[in-house]
C-alpha cells in the first residue's frame, strides 16, 4: 500500500496489518488497530491504541512497521453513549450543579 508522507499527530486511524498465514487454512490473517497517531517517520507508525470498549484491554502504545501495513484510513472519534469520556454520567454532572 502507498502510505502518506505525513500523518498528523493526534489523528485517529484504523490500521490493518498483515499477521501472517493461518496454521489451519493457510490463508492470510490480518490484525486491526484503532488509535491515535503519536508519530510517523515513514518507516514506523507509533500509535496509542484505544482501550477496548468493554474494558478488557487498556490503551497501549504500539509500533507498526510500514512494510506490514496493508490499509490505513482516518476514522471519527469514538462516541460515548453511556456518558462522558471520563466515565461520569450526565446524572452525576447534574448532581454537582
C-alpha atoms as an extended CHARMM CRD file, in Angstrom:
* protein
*
        97  EXT
         1         1  UNK       CA              0.0000000000        0.0000000000        0.0000000000  PROA      1               0.0000000000
         2         2  UNK       CA              1.1600000000        3.5220000000       -0.7800000000  PROA      2               0.0000000000
         3         3  UNK       CA              1.4080000000        5.2280000000        2.6260000000  PROA      3               0.0000000000
         4         4  UNK       CA              1.2480000000        9.0140000000        3.0470000000  PROA      4               0.0000000000
         5         5  UNK       CA              4.4070000000       11.0200000000        3.6340000000  PROA      5               0.0000000000
         6         6  UNK       CA              2.7940000000       12.8850000000        6.5230000000  PROA      6               0.0000000000
         7         7  UNK       CA              0.2230000000       11.7000000000        9.0560000000  PROA      7               0.0000000000
         8         8  UNK       CA             -0.8170000000       14.4190000000       11.5260000000  PROA      8               0.0000000000
         9         9  UNK       CA             -0.0690000000       13.6550000000       15.1670000000  PROA      9               0.0000000000
        10        10  UNK       CA             -3.2920000000       13.0770000000       17.0610000000  PROA      10              0.0000000000
        11        11  UNK       CA             -5.1890000000       11.7180000000       14.0490000000  PROA      11              0.0000000000
        12        12  UNK       CA             -7.4820000000        8.8010000000       14.8840000000  PROA      12              0.0000000000
        13        13  UNK       CA             -6.9370000000        5.9870000000       12.4010000000  PROA      13              0.0000000000
        14        14  UNK       CA             -7.6190000000        2.3240000000       11.7970000000  PROA      14              0.0000000000
        15        15  UNK       CA             -4.5890000000        0.3590000000       10.6180000000  PROA      15              0.0000000000
        16        16  UNK       CA             -4.7740000000       -3.1400000000        9.1370000000  PROA      16              0.0000000000
        17        17  UNK       CA             -1.5680000000       -5.1480000000        9.4990000000  PROA      17              0.0000000000
        18        18  UNK       CA             -0.6440000000       -8.4550000000        7.8750000000  PROA      18              0.0000000000
        19        19  UNK       CA             -0.3560000000      -11.0300000000       10.6740000000  PROA      19              0.0000000000
        20        20  UNK       CA              0.8810000000      -13.9520000000        8.5760000000  PROA      20              0.0000000000
        21        21  UNK       CA             -0.6180000000      -17.1750000000        7.3230000000  PROA      21              0.0000000000
        22        22  UNK       CA             -3.1310000000      -19.1400000000        9.3510000000  PROA      22              0.0000000000
        23        23  UNK       CA             -1.9050000000      -22.5310000000       10.5160000000  PROA      23              0.0000000000
        24        24  UNK       CA             -5.1600000000      -24.3500000000        9.8480000000  PROA      24              0.0000000000
        25        25  UNK       CA             -6.2240000000      -22.9630000000        6.4650000000  PROA      25              0.0000000000
        26        26  UNK       CA             -3.0870000000      -21.3180000000        5.0650000000  PROA      26              0.0000000000
        27        27  UNK       CA             -4.9670000000      -18.0700000000        4.3630000000  PROA      27              0.0000000000
        28        28  UNK       CA             -3.5600000000      -14.6300000000        5.1010000000  PROA      28              0.0000000000
        29        29  UNK       CA             -4.5990000000      -13.2650000000        8.5120000000  PROA      29              0.0000000000
        30        30  UNK       CA             -4.8610000000       -9.6040000000        9.4850000000  PROA      30              0.0000000000
        31        31  UNK       CA             -4.9610000000       -7.6060000000       12.7010000000  PROA      31              0.0000000000
        32        32  UNK       CA             -6.6830000000       -4.2060000000       13.0390000000  PROA      32              0.0000000000
        33        33  UNK       CA             -5.5150000000       -1.4340000000       15.3560000000  PROA      33              0.0000000000
        34        34  UNK       CA             -7.5770000000        1.6510000000       16.1730000000  PROA      34              0.0000000000
        35        35  UNK       CA             -5.9960000000        4.6000000000       17.9160000000  PROA      35              0.0000000000
        36        36  UNK       CA             -4.3030000000        7.9920000000       17.7520000000  PROA      36              0.0000000000
        37        37  UNK       CA             -1.0750000000        8.6200000000       15.8610000000  PROA      37              0.0000000000
        38        38  UNK       CA              1.7720000000        9.7420000000       18.1060000000  PROA      38              0.0000000000
        39        39  UNK       CA              4.4090000000        9.8600000000       15.3430000000  PROA      39              0.0000000000
        40        40  UNK       CA              5.1410000000        8.7470000000       11.7830000000  PROA      40              0.0000000000
        41        41  UNK       CA              8.6020000000        8.8230000000       10.2190000000  PROA      41              0.0000000000
        42        42  UNK       CA              7.7490000000        6.9840000000        7.0020000000  PROA      42              0.0000000000
        43        43  UNK       CA              9.1630000000        3.6980000000        8.3370000000  PROA      43              0.0000000000
        44        44  UNK       CA              7.3220000000        3.1640000000       11.6420000000  PROA      44              0.0000000000
        45        45  UNK       CA              3.8770000000        4.2710000000       12.7790000000  PROA      45              0.0000000000
        46        46  UNK       CA              3.6590000000        4.9450000000       16.5150000000  PROA      46              0.0000000000
        47        47  UNK       CA              0.0880000000        4.5910000000       17.7050000000  PROA      47              0.0000000000
        48        48  UNK       CA             -1.6710000000        4.9930000000       21.0480000000  PROA      48              0.0000000000
        49        49  UNK       CA             -4.1620000000        2.1540000000       20.6800000000  PROA      49              0.0000000000
        50        50  UNK       CA             -7.6400000000        2.8370000000       22.0480000000  PROA      50              0.0000000000
        51        51  UNK       CA             -8.7430000000        0.8250000000       25.0780000000  PROA      51              0.0000000000
        52        52  UNK       CA            -11.3140000000       -1.8950000000       24.4360000000  PROA      52              0.0000000000
        53        53  UNK       CA            -14.8810000000       -0.5950000000       24.6600000000  PROA      53              0.0000000000
        54        54  UNK       CA            -15.7560000000       -3.2960000000       27.1930000000  PROA      54              0.0000000000
        55        55  UNK       CA            -12.7580000000       -2.5030000000       29.4070000000  PROA      55              0.0000000000
        56        56  UNK       CA            -10.9330000000       -5.7740000000       28.7060000000  PROA      56              0.0000000000
        57        57  UNK       CA             -7.7990000000       -4.0290000000       27.3680000000  PROA      57              0.0000000000
        58        58  UNK       CA             -6.2610000000       -0.7230000000       28.4610000000  PROA      58              0.0000000000
        59        59  UNK       CA             -4.8310000000        1.6990000000       25.9130000000  PROA      59              0.0000000000
        60        60  UNK       CA             -1.4590000000        0.6090000000       24.5440000000  PROA      60              0.0000000000
        61        61  UNK       CA              1.4690000000        2.3550000000       22.8820000000  PROA      61              0.0000000000
        62        62  UNK       CA              2.4170000000        0.2760000000       19.8280000000  PROA      62              0.0000000000
        63        63  UNK       CA              4.8190000000        0.4970000000       16.8880000000  PROA      63              0.0000000000
        64        64  UNK       CA              3.8190000000       -0.7720000000       13.4700000000  PROA      64              0.0000000000
        65        65  UNK       CA              6.4550000000       -1.1660000000       10.7290000000  PROA      65              0.0000000000
        66        66  UNK       CA              5.4150000000        0.3940000000        7.4170000000  PROA      66              0.0000000000
        67        67  UNK       CA              6.0670000000       -2.7780000000        5.4330000000  PROA      67              0.0000000000
        68        68  UNK       CA              3.4440000000       -4.6920000000        7.4590000000  PROA      68              0.0000000000
        69        69  UNK       CA              0.6580000000       -2.1000000000        6.9510000000  PROA      69              0.0000000000
        70        70  UNK       CA             -1.8470000000       -3.1370000000        4.2880000000  PROA      70              0.0000000000
        71        71  UNK       CA             -4.5470000000       -0.4910000000        4.9250000000  PROA      71              0.0000000000
        72        72  UNK       CA             -4.7630000000        2.8390000000        6.7290000000  PROA      72              0.0000000000
        73        73  UNK       CA             -7.7060000000        5.1910000000        6.9760000000  PROA      73              0.0000000000
        74        74  UNK       CA             -8.8930000000        8.0150000000        9.2150000000  PROA      74              0.0000000000
        75        75  UNK       CA            -11.9310000000        7.4250000000       11.4220000000  PROA      75              0.0000000000
        76        76  UNK       CA            -14.0490000000        9.7220000000       13.6110000000  PROA      76              0.0000000000
        77        77  UNK       CA            -13.6100000000        9.9950000000       17.3470000000  PROA      77              0.0000000000
        78        78  UNK       CA            -15.3930000000        7.3760000000       19.4410000000  PROA      78              0.0000000000
        79        79  UNK       CA            -18.8320000000        8.3440000000       20.7130000000  PROA      79              0.0000000000
        80        80  UNK       CA            -19.6110000000        7.7040000000       24.3700000000  PROA      80              0.0000000000
        81        81  UNK       CA            -23.3480000000        6.9660000000       24.5850000000  PROA      81              0.0000000000
        82        82  UNK       CA            -23.0840000000        5.8350000000       28.2090000000  PROA      82              0.0000000000
        83        83  UNK       CA            -21.8540000000        9.1950000000       29.4380000000  PROA      83              0.0000000000
        84        84  UNK       CA            -18.7740000000       11.3170000000       29.2510000000  PROA      84              0.0000000000
        85        85  UNK       CA            -15.3160000000       10.1590000000       28.2510000000  PROA      85              0.0000000000
        86        86  UNK       CA            -14.1020000000       10.4630000000       31.8600000000  PROA      86              0.0000000000
        87        87  UNK       CA            -16.6460000000        7.7990000000       32.8520000000  PROA      87              0.0000000000
        88        88  UNK       CA            -19.0760000000       10.1340000000       34.5980000000  PROA      88              0.0000000000
        89        89  UNK       CA            -22.7240000000       10.0220000000       33.6700000000  PROA      89              0.0000000000
        90        90  UNK       CA            -24.9080000000       13.0150000000       32.7750000000  PROA      90              0.0000000000
        91        91  UNK       CA            -26.8260000000       12.4060000000       36.0310000000  PROA      91              0.0000000000
        92        92  UNK       CA            -23.6060000000       12.7820000000       38.0680000000  PROA      92              0.0000000000
        93        93  UNK       CA            -22.9460000000       16.1310000000       36.3860000000  PROA      93              0.0000000000
        94        94  UNK       CA            -26.4520000000       17.3510000000       37.2780000000  PROA      94              0.0000000000
        95        95  UNK       CA            -25.9130000000       16.3890000000       40.9300000000  PROA      95              0.0000000000
        96        96  UNK       CA            -22.7390000000       18.5090000000       41.0430000000  PROA      96              0.0000000000
        97        97  UNK       CA            -24.5140000000       21.5860000000       39.6260000000  PROA      97              0.0000000000
